Amino acid sequence: MSAAALAEYLIMRPDGQQNVLHDCKFSRPPIVTANGDAVRALREYNADPRRSPEILIRVKEELTIKAAEPGIKPKAREDALRCIEIVQLFEQRENALGMRRMSLAAAPNFEAVDIEGVTVSIRPDFLVGGGGSGQRLGAGMLRVAKAPDPEACKMQATKERRGEHRRELARYLVALMQILLEAQDKSLGTVDRDSCFVADLRLAEQIGPAPDHTARLRAIRAACRQVRELWPSIQAKPALYQK
């Protein structure tokens, strides 16, 4: 189960939770990560102490050329244009995200962690600090996914509801990053939850631990116990058999 899926599960109503579990169990993961070109460029840029703009300029040029190739498939063109849009949006909102002042390093590919019998894949984009025993250690994620998009609605109430959905999900992701770092047994440093964050590109906000952070850690473990019990009973929807 991915960290994002578990966070969605935690903030969903029961019918939505069933859909999350179904998709985790039966949906085939994409071969190429969505928005991968943009995310890789943003990781490289933010892990660069100089924050060289050439990194982002280069990837935008490469994606523009790719999108204009005569034989490119419509889906590949759409992906390239979406990645350009993500990089441009980051450039516009970089100051609001508050990452430039931070000393960030590329995060390693962590092994999945076991939380109450559920295997959870938690993939931070960056490490904050760390480097050895006694050093304070945090982690950060970039959230570039569009849905639910606060800008794609006319009513202010809907916009606020979608924004709070994204913030709640981010707060659980922050708690999950703490669990991941604590599973490393201080090999990378002493975990500092206040150095864990989600940079939400669509909200132009850096989101850190919630005031009820400790309660969220307990909620994550309780949710994983529930997922472990429900998992065997999750059945494929009939539509899957029709494909």
C-alpha positions as CSV (number, residue, x, y, z in Angstrom):
1,M,0.0,0.0,0.0
2,S,1.4,3.4,-0.9
3,A,1.6,6.2,1.7
4,A,-0.7,8.4,-0.4
5,A,-3.3,5.6,-0.5
6,L,-3.1,5.0,3.2
7,A,-3.5,8.8,3.8
8,E,-6.5,8.8,1.5
9,Y,-8.0,5.9,3.4
10,L,-7.6,7.7,6.7
11,I,-9.6,10.8,5.6
12,M,-12.3,9.0,3.5
13,R,-15.8,7.9,4.6
14,P,-16.4,4.1,4.7
15,D,-17.5,3.8,1.0
16,G,-14.5,5.7,-0.1
17,Q,-12.3,3.6,2.1
18,Q,-13.6,0.5,0.3
19,N,-12.7,2.0,-3.1
20,V,-9.2,2.8,-1.9
21,L,-8.6,-0.8,-0.7
22,H,-10.1,-2.2,-3.9
23,D,-7.8,-0.1,-6.0
24,C,-4.7,-1.0,-3.9
25,K,-5.5,-4.7,-4.2
26,F,-6.5,-5.0,-7.8
27,S,-5.3,-1.9,-9.8
28,R,-2.2,-2.5,-11.8
29,P,0.4,0.2,-11.0
30,P,1.6,2.3,-13.9
31,I,4.9,1.3,-15.4
32,V,6.1,4.9,-15.5
33,T,5.2,7.2,-12.6
34,A,2.8,10.0,-13.5
35,N,4.5,13.4,-13.7
36,G,7.8,11.6,-13.4
37,D,9.9,14.0,-15.6
38,A,8.7,17.0,-13.7
39,V,9.2,15.4,-10.3
40,R,12.7,14.2,-11.1
41,A,13.6,17.7,-12.3
42,L,12.2,19.3,-9.1
43,R,14.1,16.8,-7.0
44,E,17.3,17.6,-8.7
45,Y,16.8,21.4,-8.5
46,N,15.9,21.4,-4.8
47,A,18.7,19.1,-3.8
48,D,21.2,21.4,-5.6
49,P,22.7,23.8,-3.1
50,R,22.9,26.5,-5.8
51,R,19.3,26.0,-6.9
52,S,20.5,26.5,-10.5
53,P,17.6,27.6,-12.8
54,E,19.4,25.9,-15.6
55,I,18.1,22.5,-14.3
56,L,14.5,23.6,-14.8
57,I,15.1,25.4,-18.0
58,R,16.8,22.3,-19.5
59,V,13.9,20.0,-18.6
60,K,11.3,22.4,-20.0
61,E,13.2,22.6,-23.3
62,E,13.5,18.8,-23.5
63,L,9.8,18.3,-22.8
64,T,8.9,21.0,-25.3
65,I,10.9,19.3,-28.0
66,K,9.4,15.9,-27.0
67,A,5.8,17.2,-27.2
68,A,6.4,18.6,-30.7
69,E,7.8,15.4,-32.2
70,P,5.7,14.4,-35.2
71,G,5.3,10.8,-34.3
72,I,4.6,11.2,-30.6
73,K,1.5,9.5,-29.3
74,P,-1.3,11.7,-27.8
75,K,-0.9,10.3,-24.3
76,A,2.9,11.0,-24.3
77,R,2.3,14.5,-25.6
78,E,-0.2,15.1,-22.9
79,D,2.2,13.8,-20.2
80,A,5.0,16.1,-21.5
81,L,2.8,19.2,-21.5
82,R,1.5,18.4,-18.0
83,C,5.1,18.1,-16.8
84,I,5.9,21.5,-18.3
85,E,2.9,23.0,-16.5
86,I,4.1,21.5,-13.2
87,V,7.6,22.9,-13.5
88,Q,6.3,26.3,-14.5
89,L,3.9,26.3,-11.6
90,F,6.7,25.5,-9.2
91,E,8.7,28.4,-10.6
92,Q,5.8,30.7,-9.9
93,R,5.2,29.4,-6.4
94,E,8.7,28.5,-5.2
95,N,8.9,31.4,-2.7
96,A,5.5,30.5,-1.2
97,L,6.6,26.8,-0.7
98,G,9.5,28.0,1.5
99,M,12.0,25.3,0.3
100,R,14.8,27.6,-1.0
101,R,16.0,28.3,2.6
102,M,16.1,24.6,3.4
103,S,19.2,22.4,3.1
104,L,17.8,19.4,1.2
105,A,19.4,16.2,-0.1
106,A,17.9,13.6,-2.4
107,A,16.2,10.8,-0.4
108,P,17.3,7.2,-0.9
109,N,14.9,4.5,-2.1
110,F,13.7,3.3,1.3
111,E,12.4,-0.2,1.8
112,A,8.7,-0.4,2.6
113,V,7.9,-0.5,6.3
114,D,5.6,-2.8,8.2
115,I,2.9,-0.9,10.1
116,E,0.7,-3.3,12.2
117,G,1.0,-6.0,9.5
118,V,0.5,-3.8,6.5
119,T,3.4,-3.2,4.1
120,V,3.5,0.6,3.3
121,S,5.7,2.2,0.7
122,I,6.7,5.7,1.9
123,R,8.8,7.6,-0.7
124,P,10.0,11.1,0.5
125,D,11.6,13.2,-2.1
126,F,14.2,14.8,0.2
127,L,16.0,14.4,3.5
128,V,16.4,17.4,5.7
129,G,19.5,17.4,7.8
130,G,20.7,14.1,9.1
131,G,24.0,12.5,8.2
132,G,24.7,10.4,11.2
133,S,24.1,9.7,14.9
134,G,23.0,12.7,16.8
135,Q,22.1,14.8,13.8
136,R,18.5,16.0,13.5
137,L,16.7,14.3,10.6
138,G,13.6,15.2,8.7
139,A,12.1,14.4,5.3
140,G,10.0,16.2,2.7
141,M,7.6,15.3,-0.1
142,L,6.5,17.3,-3.2
143,R,2.8,16.9,-3.9
144,V,2.2,17.9,-7.5
145,A,-1.0,15.8,-8.2
146,K,-3.9,18.0,-9.4
147,A,-6.8,16.1,-7.9
148,P,-8.7,17.3,-5.9
149,D,-8.0,20.7,-7.6
150,P,-9.0,23.7,-5.5
151,E,-8.8,25.9,-8.6
152,A,-11.2,23.8,-10.8
153,C,-14.4,25.0,-9.0
154,K,-16.5,28.1,-8.9
155,M,-17.9,27.9,-5.4
156,Q,-15.7,29.2,-2.6
157,A,-17.0,26.5,-0.2
158,T,-16.0,23.7,-2.7
159,K,-12.6,25.3,-3.1
160,E,-12.0,25.4,0.7
161,R,-13.2,21.8,1.1
162,R,-10.8,20.6,-1.6
163,G,-8.0,22.6,-0.1
164,E,-8.6,21.1,3.4
165,H,-8.7,17.6,1.9
166,R,-5.2,18.2,0.5
167,R,-4.0,19.6,3.8
168,E,-5.4,16.6,5.8
169,L,-3.8,14.2,3.4
170,A,-0.5,16.0,3.8
171,R,-0.6,16.0,7.6
172,Y,-0.9,12.2,7.5
173,L,1.9,12.0,5.0
174,V,4.1,13.9,7.4
175,A,3.2,11.4,10.2
176,L,4.0,8.5,7.8
177,M,7.4,10.1,7.0
178,Q,8.2,10.2,10.7
179,I,7.3,6.5,11.0
180,L,9.6,5.7,8.1
181,L,12.5,7.6,9.5
182,E,12.1,6.0,12.9
183,A,12.2,2.6,11.3
184,Q,15.8,3.4,10.2
185,D,17.0,3.0,13.8
186,K,18.8,6.4,13.9
187,S,21.3,5.2,11.2
188,L,20.6,8.5,9.3
189,G,20.1,10.7,12.3
190,T,17.7,11.5,15.2
191,V,14.2,12.0,13.8
192,D,12.8,15.5,14.1
193,R,9.1,15.6,13.2
194,D,9.2,19.4,12.9
195,S,11.6,18.9,10.0
196,C,9.1,16.8,8.1
197,F,6.9,18.5,5.5
198,V,4.8,18.2,2.4
199,A,5.2,21.0,-0.2
200,D,1.8,21.1,-1.9
201,L,2.3,22.8,-5.3
202,R,-1.4,23.3,-6.0
203,L,-2.0,25.0,-2.6
204,A,1.4,26.8,-2.7
205,E,1.9,25.8,0.9
206,Q,4.4,24.0,3.0
207,I,2.5,21.7,5.4
208,G,4.2,20.4,8.5
209,P,3.0,18.3,11.5
210,A,-0.6,18.9,12.7
211,P,-1.3,20.1,16.3
212,D,-2.7,16.6,16.9
213,H,0.2,14.9,15.3
214,T,0.6,12.2,18.1
215,A,-3.1,11.3,17.7
216,R,-2.5,10.9,14.0
217,L,0.3,8.4,14.6
218,R,-2.1,6.4,16.7
219,A,-4.8,6.7,14.0
220,I,-2.4,5.4,11.3
221,R,-1.6,2.3,13.4
222,A,-5.3,1.7,14.1
223,A,-6.1,2.1,10.4
224,C,-3.5,-0.4,9.4
225,R,-4.9,-3.0,11.9
226,Q,-8.3,-2.4,10.2
227,V,-6.8,-2.8,6.7
228,R,-5.1,-6.0,7.7
229,E,-8.4,-7.5,8.9
230,L,-10.4,-6.3,5.9
231,W,-7.8,-7.2,3.2
232,P,-8.8,-10.8,2.7
233,S,-12.5,-9.9,2.2
234,I,-11.9,-7.3,-0.5
235,Q,-13.4,-8.7,-3.7
236,A,-12.7,-7.5,-7.3
237,K,-15.5,-5.4,-8.8
238,P,-17.4,-7.1,-11.7
239,A,-16.1,-4.6,-14.1
240,L,-12.6,-6.0,-13.8
241,Y,-13.8,-9.3,-15.1
242,Q,-15.3,-7.7,-18.2
243,K,-11.9,-6.3,-19.4
